[in-house]
Amino acid sequence: MTTNAAPQPSFPEPRSLDQRSLDHRSPVRSGTRPKPILFPARERDTDLTPKLWLKDLSLSYKVDNGSRLLALDNINLKVKPGEFLCIVGPSGCGKSTLLHLIAGLQHPSSGSVLVDSHKVDAPGTDRILIFQELGLFPWLKVGENVEFGIKMKGIPKAERLERVQRYLRLVHLSQFQDSYIHQLSGGMRQRVALARALATEPDVLLMDEPFAALDAQTRDLLHDELERIWAETGRTIIFVTHNVREAVRLGDRVALLTFRPGRLKRGYSVDLPRPRHLEDITVAKTAREILDDLREEINKSLEEQYGAEAAR
Amino acid sequence: MGLKRLGKNLIFYAVLLGTWALLAALKVWPPYLFPTPKGVTEALYAGFQDHSFWIAIAVSMRRVLIGYVISIVLGTLLGLSVASNKFLEETMGGLLVSLQSLPSICWWPLALLWFGLSQNAILFVVIMGSLLSVTMAMEDGRKQMPKIYAMAGRNLGARGFPLFWYVLLPASLPFIVSGLKQGWAFAWRSLITAEMLYMSLGLGQVLMMGRELNDMSQVIAVMILIIAIGYVVDGLVFKTIERRMQHKWGLTPAT
């Protein structure tokens, strides 16, 4: 049933992950509650070329005292074409760093990022990252912001304008083409960032906690829009958030990262029908399960933080 | 608001001019030391009438523009290298700061030896006057510019010169525009100083000529011209850049 084709409106069933990488460090927990479904590893799915393949990915920094700090530890993950994968984890788990590695803005210490089996070693417009702070250019108008990536690609002016209009229409911002960024609300800026990323027509869209700073209503609206745009454009999306419910609301799958060093602790398939809503009981229930695992990691992070402060 | 301010200014300058006219009329000092407003106005008129002021302005503007543009190019290269290279920052950074305390006219003797009594000597002094301001502005701009813009630019496929031209430069403009302005002011001052030391047609020379002819009216007239040109460039060029930038970025315009 699963083919390498573009995603259909009926959302692809999540499967096919490298089992080994996902549960090799999961703690043994007693079965007081239903065990979340791990990504089932099926032999036949491994033949399928993943859109994005993180292979033994590790990153360590040099700290001031000369020692190295391990930020990401041996991440293995395969993402299918057209899949919506959400990554959750406590702050400081390296979620954003992971996206930077995929975007090619940083280089891993070991392992590799493969897109369509090609190794990533620099930024490229096949993978566009939407930053948490957006990084929209305040000196350019909305339309010029959306045009930027395709201008860098050297696409002729006429086609650029056509694309700018198409993608502004997609995010419902056509009337704001000639506005400057500071004249827009937070939600509108998010949509500009989305249009700017989509205009380059990337295969993989990377989103770093994009809706964290928005009010609840705007965020709900943008969830709906993102889901619609995802279905319309068939992009593969990697969405990082610390909000588990948001992850369940949006993702085909959710991957949980551990606190420093970031490891894949566990993966969850979200087998809920779409469209979903943040307030759905089923969403809340699935989120609850993940949250229990996440809380453990958050406690670790708090311990480290307050432990360090108490020691001072 | 604007009108009120204009009114205040009109009154201020009327009083200033009146005091000047009164002091001159009282003949506290002889007219060849303390010219009347009328004498200065006549000197201005005569200077433009016989084209000598026009020529002086044209010559001076040409020099300062050439010098300033060279400063911007060199200063950009220098500033960006200092900002992006830790070794240069730790070594040359300090030298640049200390060099700023040196009035640019101190380069004049060296310039004379290197370039002879020529246009190039003047140009050299002008460049040395503004280069440091521009360099430090660029260095500051590069450092203070939020990193996110560079990352966003690279992420969207910009690299090399397009990244610099379309992202890094506009992103750092708010941090460099005051430095560029300062660089211009230094270039202009250095030019006039250098011109006063060398028979060279420019405004500085016309000023010195006034002194040699004991024509204080002409001296004051040229001083007014030098101030006026500085003011006009600041008001027309830099204020426009600042206003446009503030409008785009949504920064509150300074009132």
HADDOCK unambig.tbl for C-alpha pairs under 7 A between the chains (distance, minus, plus):
assign (segid A and resid 103 and name CA) (segid B and resid 155 and name CA) 6.95 0.50 0.50
assign (segid A and resid 123 and name CA) (segid B and resid 154 and name CA) 6.44 0.50 0.50
assign (segid A and resid 123 and name CA) (segid B and resid 155 and name CA) 5.46 0.50 0.50
assign (segid A and resid 123 and name CA) (segid B and resid 157 and name CA) 6.58 0.50 0.50
assign (segid A and resid 124 and name CA) (segid B and resid 155 and name CA) 6.67 0.50 0.50
assign (segid A and resid 124 and name CA) (segid B and resid 157 and name CA) 5.74 0.50 0.50
assign (segid A and resid 125 and name CA) (segid B and resid 156 and name CA) 6.03 0.50 0.50
assign (segid A and resid 125 and name CA) (segid B and resid 157 and name CA) 5.92 0.50 0.50
assign (segid A and resid 128 and name CA) (segid B and resid 155 and name CA) 6.32 0.50 0.50
assign (segid A and resid 128 and name CA) (segid B and resid 156 and name CA) 6.79 0.50 0.50
assign (segid A and resid 129 and name CA) (segid B and resid 155 and name CA) 6.71 0.50 0.50
assign (segid A and resid 135 and name CA) (segid B and resid 148 and name CA) 5.50 0.50 0.50
assign (segid A and resid 135 and name CA) (segid B and resid 149 and name CA) 5.53 0.50 0.50
assign (segid A and resid 135 and name CA) (segid B and resid 152 and name CA) 5.80 0.50 0.50
assign (segid A and resid 137 and name CA) (segid B and resid 149 and name CA) 6.99 0.50 0.50
assign (segid A and resid 138 and name CA) (segid B and resid 248 and name CA) 6.43 0.50 0.50
assign (segid A and resid 138 and name CA) (segid B and resid 249 and name CA) 5.11 0.50 0.50
assign (segid A and resid 139 and name CA) (segid B and resid 170 and name CA) 6.85 0.50 0.50
assign (segid A and resid 139 and name CA) (segid B and resid 248 and name CA) 5.52 0.50 0.50
assign (segid A and resid 139 and name CA) (segid B and resid 249 and name CA) 5.99 0.50 0.50
assign (segid A and resid 149 and name CA) (segid B and resid 156 and name CA) 4.78 0.50 0.50
assign (segid A and resid 149 and name CA) (segid B and resid 157 and name CA) 6.24 0.50 0.50
assign (segid A and resid 152 and name CA) (segid B and resid 157 and name CA) 6.02 0.50 0.50
assign (segid A and resid 152 and name CA) (segid B and resid 158 and name CA) 5.71 0.50 0.50
assign (segid A and resid 153 and name CA) (segid B and resid 157 and name CA) 6.92 0.50 0.50
assign (segid A and resid 180 and name CA) (segid B and resid 248 and name CA) 5.99 0.50 0.50
assign (segid A and resid 182 and name CA) (segid B and resid 249 and name CA) 6.38 0.50 0.50
assign (segid A and resid 182 and name CA) (segid B and resid 250 and name CA) 5.49 0.50 0.50
